[in-house]
Amino acid sequence: MRFNIAFMGLESQSIAWRDLMLLVQYALEDCGHEVELGQYYVDTHAINILIGTYLTPAESIRQLMECGAPIILLQSEIIKHDRINMKTPEQIDLLGLHVPFMRSSLGVMETVIDNQPELDRYGVKNHFLRWAYHERLEDIIHKAEKNLDFYLFATMSPRRTEMVSRIGYKGFKGVVHSYCPYYVRNSHIGRAKVLLNLIQSDFCT
């Protein structure tokens, strides 16, 4: 089968999805499928796996729903209390726009297991996509002598900012990136003794 994995989110966020897109690509290729990577593009002659559509303009989503192409949505955001990432319906219209989009698709590849009951409640076909290891993603070189105590690659929130400030106040040296080229991120991972994985907020638990 032929697949098109397309990033549909903000340009500044593309680095955050690089590894996941490559992981899905490599897994499909290992199963003998033909895979292409794209951006803001839907192929009517392939099964399209779309990433980052929660920030796609409403009119573009309506066009995607009407284009007739087979679409699978790869979903990675927190869905809770009928909201996406705590956003109001005016910011991101989950029930009025995104749920109908999900229902019209072939299904949702869900990376957050706690979201599955919500998707079931909406009547959305979904399957949990477990993050995994693939040898072709090994592009980080770990330094023998690490000069950073910690590194955090994440969208900053008040909770994360407070946690990092507390760690820095204790005298630990670290770097925080919300977005940067993947090779810069990988360089910092290789230099850090600890990689922080901090909960964004009490809502997103």
C-alpha positions in Angstrom: 0.0 0.0 0.0 1.0 3.6 -0.5 1.0 6.1 2.3 1.5 9.9 2.5 2.5 11.1 6.0 1.8 14.9 6.0 2.5 17.5 8.6 -0.4 20.0 8.8 0.5 22.1 11.8 2.4 25.3 12.4 5.8 25.6 10.7 7.4 26.4 14.1 6.2 23.1 15.4 7.4 20.8 12.7 10.6 19.8 14.7 8.4 18.5 17.5 6.8 15.9 15.1 9.9 14.9 13.1 10.7 11.8 15.2 7.1 10.6 15.3 6.7 11.0 11.5 9.9 9.1 10.9 8.9 6.4 13.3 5.6 5.8 11.5 7.4 5.9 8.2 10.0 3.4 9.2 7.4 1.0 10.7 5.3 1.1 7.6 8.3 0.6 5.3 9.4 -2.4 7.5 6.0 -3.9 6.7 6.6 -3.5 3.0 4.6 -0.3 2.3 5.6 2.7 0.1 5.8 5.8 2.2 6.3 9.5 1.3 6.6 12.5 3.7 4.8 15.7 2.9 3.7 19.0 4.3 0.3 20.7 3.8 -0.4 18.1 1.1 -3.0 15.4 0.6 -2.5 12.6 -2.0 -5.8 11.3 -3.4 -4.0 8.2 -4.6 -2.6 7.2 -1.2 -3.7 6.7 2.4 -2.9 10.0 4.1 -1.8 10.1 7.7 -2.2 13.7 8.9 -0.4 15.2 11.9 -1.0 18.5 13.6 -4.5 19.1 12.2 -5.7 20.6 15.5 -4.2 23.9 14.5 -5.3 23.7 10.8 -7.7 26.6 9.8 -11.4 25.6 9.9 -11.9 26.2 6.2 -9.0 24.0 5.4 -10.4 21.2 7.5 -13.8 21.4 5.8 -11.9 21.1 2.4 -10.1 18.0 3.7 -13.4 16.5 4.8 -14.8 17.1 1.3 -11.7 16.1 -0.8 -12.5 12.4 -0.9 -9.0 11.3 -0.1 -8.6 8.5 2.5 -7.4 10.1 5.7 -6.1 8.8 9.0 -5.6 11.4 11.8 -2.6 11.0 14.1 -3.7 12.7 17.3 -1.3 13.7 20.1 -3.0 16.4 22.1 -4.8 16.2 25.4 -8.6 15.8 25.1 -10.4 16.5 28.3 -13.7 18.1 29.3 -14.6 18.5 25.6 -11.5 20.6 25.0 -8.2 20.2 23.3 -5.2 21.3 25.4 -7.5 23.4 27.7 -8.4 25.7 24.7 -11.8 27.2 24.6 -14.2 26.3 21.7 -13.4 29.8 20.3 -9.7 28.9 20.1 -10.1 25.2 19.0 -13.5 24.0 18.1 -13.3 20.3 19.2 -17.0 19.4 19.1 -18.1 21.5 16.2 -15.2 20.9 13.9 -12.6 18.4 14.9 -14.9 15.6 16.1 -16.8 15.6 12.8 -13.4 15.6 11.0 -12.4 12.6 13.1 -15.6 10.8 12.4 -15.3 11.4 8.7 -11.8 9.9 8.6 -10.8 6.2 8.3 -9.9 6.5 12.0 -7.6 8.1 14.6 -4.1 6.9 15.6 -4.1 8.1 19.2 -0.8 8.6 21.1 -2.4 9.5 24.5 -4.0 6.4 25.9 -6.2 8.5 28.3 -7.8 10.1 25.3 -9.3 6.8 24.1 -12.4 6.9 26.4 -13.1 10.4 25.2 -12.9 9.4 21.5 -15.1 6.4 22.2 -17.6 8.7 23.8 -17.6 10.8 20.6 -18.1 7.7 18.4 -14.6 8.1 16.8 -12.8 5.0 15.6 -9.4 5.0 17.2 -6.4 2.9 17.9 -3.6 3.5 20.4 -0.3 4.1 18.8 2.5 3.1 21.1 5.7 5.1 20.8 8.6 2.7 20.1 12.3 2.3 19.3 13.6 2.1 15.7 17.3 1.8 15.0 17.1 4.3 12.1 16.2 7.0 14.6 19.6 6.7 16.3 21.2 10.0 15.5 22.2 11.2 19.0 25.8 11.0 20.0 26.2 10.9 23.8 29.2 12.8 25.2 31.5 10.9 27.6 31.9 14.2 29.6 28.5 15.9 29.8 28.5 19.6 30.5 24.8 20.1 31.2 23.0 18.9 34.3 19.6 18.8 32.5 17.9 19.5 29.3 14.2 20.1 28.6 12.6 20.2 25.1 9.0 21.2 25.6 6.4 23.9 25.1 6.8 26.0 28.3 3.8 26.4 30.6 3.7 28.2 34.0 4.2 24.9 35.8 7.2 23.9 33.8 8.7 27.4 34.1 8.3 27.2 37.9 9.9 23.7 38.0 12.9 24.8 35.9 13.4 27.9 38.0 13.5 25.8 41.2 16.0 23.4 39.6 18.2 26.4 38.5 17.9 28.0 41.9 19.5 24.8 43.4 22.6 25.5 41.3 22.0 23.0 38.5 23.0 24.1 35.0 20.6 23.4 32.1 19.0 24.5 28.9 15.4 24.7 27.8 14.2 24.8 24.2 10.6 25.1 23.1 11.6 24.8 19.5 14.9 24.5 17.7 16.4 22.5 14.8 16.5 18.8 15.5 20.3 18.7 15.3 20.5 21.4 18.0 18.1 19.5 20.2 20.0 16.2 19.6 23.3 18.0 20.5 21.9 19.1 23.8 20.4 15.7 24.6 23.9 14.2 24.1 25.4 16.8 26.5 22.8 16.4 29.3 23.1 14.2 32.3 19.3 14.3 32.8 16.5 14.8 30.3 13.5 16.4 32.0 10.0 15.2 31.2 7.8 17.6 33.2 4.0 17.5 33.2 2.7 20.6 31.4 -0.1 21.3 34.0 -2.4 19.7 36.5 -5.1 19.6 33.7 -2.8 17.5 31.4 -2.4 14.5 33.8 
